[in-house]
Amino acid sequence: TRNILRLSTEEMEKQAVDGARRAFNSGRSRPLQYRKQQLSALLRLIRERQAEIVSALKRDISRSEFDTPIFELIGIENDIKLAESNLADWMAPQPVKKTLLTITDDVYIKAEPLGVVLIIGAWNYPWSLTLRPLVGAIAAGNAAVVKPSEVSKSSASLLKELLPQYLDTEMYPVVTGGVPETQELLKQRFDHIFYTGNSTVGKLVMEAAARHLAPVTLELGGKSPCYIDKDCDIAVACRRITWGKFANCGQTCIAPDYILCHPNIQHRVIEEIRQTLLEFYGEDPKTSPDYGRIINQHHFDRLLALIEGCTVAVGGESDKSQCYITPTILKDVLPHARIMQEEIFGPVLPIVTASDVNEVIRFINERPKPLALYVFSSNKKVVRRMLNETTSGGVLVNDVMVHYTINALPFGGVGNSGVGRYHGKHTFDQLSHHRACLIKSLAMERLNMARYPPMTPSRLRTSMFFLRSRSGSCDQALRAWAVVSSLLALALLISLLVVLLRDSNIAA
């Protein structure tokens, strides 16, 4: 029976992928109007079915009804509206600078669809991290097979139910299932794979894509450091850090993973976070409607194992029956501690002390490049050093996570934290092929004679003259050509007027 079900699943997945490719090859996703119609339908989905989405996330992760519009839906809506407003410009040929050889030619870049894109979503923000890549896939004219995470069961089931009610079912099929289904799906040929999740699975996705030489976008996360300088408003810094760390119960890829600060201010940092937690979630966070739960028992056990051996300064309580872990602060954490070896992805915040900014920079650079880097300081020299002497997917000074909301900024990792970038036009660009186009005339063949055999020193000099890069000279030549063309056009117009006047006089 298991083999029959397996074959059935494989066949269904193959049918979904083949159907999406047939739909793409029909060409119907290429026109601007089709893309805008599909984007508009997706916008209607998140607006009309918001209550159902909120309810699904409440079941999945005990998400507050107020957090889902802020953390998930508004980003999708903003990306859709941006694409709808600018898609005609994004699709239009983009002229590039010409050379002496191409002064009279059409030279431009044209964004073209890649084909069939596989989008593998994540469970912590199952709507945003699945549908924002889909917005870019639609805008770029691709077909897309959507694979929501099986971990957030209610959201995956609802997405499979709702998406076909609003979008072209052949062009944008939804495939559900767990690890075996995803592994089988990755055996299919795609033109791009967009995966959000952890680096271990990211390597497997990249390996599968390599078999078909398919490009990938991998949004992977990692340990995002948060440096608190002595020269800053520590109370404000801790309020912002507390919000970012414990939103969604710490299950956010760009949440501050750990704090770096001077030993002299560690106690102040702990007390400020303690007071902020009391302000945000009350005496008992377990009863707060704004505080969530760990997604499942596996991650609950993993987090408790990470805390073992560490000194708890705040929190530390848990309830396995509810997958509940109170907001927890760990102090004097050593660099080699287990909790410092993997992404935490939960409501546990370690504090590592460092004597100065030199040690902080060295500590960050000795580890894999993070998805985000947070710096709290009023010292411009410190900020400049952190920007210039470290590397991360993104960097934010004196706040956390809000750079994710700006769709003009590319969002993505570097090295171990990811490959590629998206949000806004960046998703469109990521999921497009930027085709180089040069359209010449068959006229003026004498200009090409110098490149043809038999070669002579004279022909070589002529060829090198035209091929050598001289941007300033080329710009001057283009301006001169424009002036000459305008004068020729004016002369032609004057000649035409003279002829018309002469013919008029003759007729009179």
Salt bridges, closest charged atoms under 4 A:
GLU10 OE2 - ARG6 NE 3.23
ASP18 OD2 - LYS14 NZ 2.74
GLU48 OE2 - ARG44 NH1 3.89
GLU52 OE2 - ARG49 NE 2.52
GLU72 OE2 - ARG63 NH1 3.14
GLU77 OE2 - ARG47 NH2 2.99
GLU77 OE2 - LYS81 NZ 3.28
ASP79 OD2 - ARG132 NE 2.97
ASP105 OD2 - LYS440 NZ 2.70
GLU112 OE2 - ARG435 NH1 2.76
GLU150 OE1 - LYS147 NZ 3.41
ASP168 OD2 - ARG28 NE 2.86
GLU170 OE1 - ARG28 NH2 2.72
GLU184 OE2 - ARG6 NH2 2.77
GLU184 OE2 - LYS187 NZ 3.10
ASP191 OD2 - ARG21 NH1 3.06
ASP191 OD1 - ARG189 NH1 3.62
ASP257 OD2 - LYS223 NZ 2.41
GLU271 OE2 - ARG274 NH2 3.06
GLU272 OE2 - ARG268 NE 3.05
GLU279 OE1 - ARG239 NH2 2.81
ASP301 OD1 - LYS320 NZ 3.52
ASP319 OD2 - LYS286 NZ 2.58
GLU342 OE2 - ARG302 NH1 3.53
GLU366 OE1 - ARG367 NH1 3.69
GLU389 OE2 - ARG385 NE 2.88
ASP429 OD2 - LYS425 NZ 2.97
ASP429 OD1 - HIS434 NE2 3.82
ASP475 OD2 - LYS97 NZ 3.54
